[in-house]
Amino acid sequence: MWKTYQHGGDIYNYPNFIDFSANINFLGAPFSVLDAARNAMERIGHYPQVGWGNLRQAIAELEQIEPEQIICANGAAEIFFSLTLAKKPKKALIFAPTFQEYEQALRSVDCEIVYHYLCAADKFEMQELPPELDHSIDMVFFCNPNNPTGVLTRRSMLKRLLQRCEQVGAVLVIDECFLDFTGRAEDYTMKDLLSQSGNLFVVKAFTKTFAIPGLRLGYGLSGNYDLLQQIRSVTQPWNVSVPAQAAGIAAAREKDFLEITARAVEQERQFFLEQLSKVPSDENKLYFIEVYGYAANFIFFRSIPGLEQKFKENKILIRNCDNFPGLCEGWYRIAVRTRQENERFVQVLYQIIQEIENKTDNCEI
């Protein structure tokens, strides 16, 4: 029986809802990107460029690396699946909770998965290198900043993780898809180490930062050319459509947009956090908000079970995170959106609190 894929952004089953469940840039796609995609529709009678030559060159200029170190895909998720198919790891390490497509990609090649659980007591931060990372591990996935926890891991720790992977012969996959939202990407990215380590593989995407998840466009970065060739050998040659390639080329030239995005997200994130900090907590935990991570364009918090249903009743979607390994009922993730939408979220939150208080008062009577 077909199992429904659980993810944020289900606007098809919930039309006209405000969507806080998917972490998409609330500024929307730049006009240049939209125009490039529209104009490219005139060329959909032709196959996409095999090898993504023009797109790779544009990404290389954006990332300041060599075009030969880039592989393009139908979203970052395809990179994960193609990488695991190419390497066919026997045993892999995942830090949990984290992006679930890592697990899906690994299970597609019957890989044994070992979890290193990050805990709330440590604010979901990696304190030390995981003891599970030994010579039996072939691949490690790490998301920075992490999804859904919103935790940004310092570069020194990631360098230690990479060194350990080199010692045991494991490929370290660093997912930096949300790093540009932090405004501190250059201080945390690992891409400058690509030429120094054949064990490092960095994944990025235009999906979230340039608000084009419907076009699907991601890319992987590696200095290991044999590995890149292995991935290409298991990837179908026309995996990135003509409109997606055109949109990507235009997006790669929008460096100012990334800076504008980081500033806008910072401003709205701070507003959101200030508003959430004012939310009262009931001594019996009938309602409360405990914020944990917020380094990117989303906020990760703990609250009462069933909160997502109460927001749905008010035509707002939030991400219930209870299906992430390492989390349980009561953990949520919300995207940072426009001021008007963020204010609406806070307004509904107070309405929910009032409803709980009224119901409690009636029960006491």
Buried (B, 14 or more C-beta within 10 A) or exposed (E): EEEEEEEBBBBEEBEEBBBBBBBBBBBEBBEBBBBBBEEBEEEEEEEBBEEBEBBBBBBBEBBEBBBEBBBBBBBBBBBBBBBBBBBEBEBBBBBBBBBBBBBBBBEEBEBEBBBBEBEEEEEBBBEEBBEBBBEEBBBBBBBBBBBBBBBBBEBEBBEBBBEBBBEBEBBBBBBBBBBBBBBBBEEBBBBEBBBEBBBBBBBBBBBBBBBBBEBBBBBBBBBBEEBBEBBBEBBEEEBBBBBBBBBBBBBBBBEEBBEEBBEBBBEBBEBBEEBBEEBEEEEEEEBBBBBBBBBBBBBBBBBBEEBBEBBEEBEBBBBBBBEBBBBEEBBBBBBBBBEEBBBBBBEBBBEBBEEBBEEBEEEEE
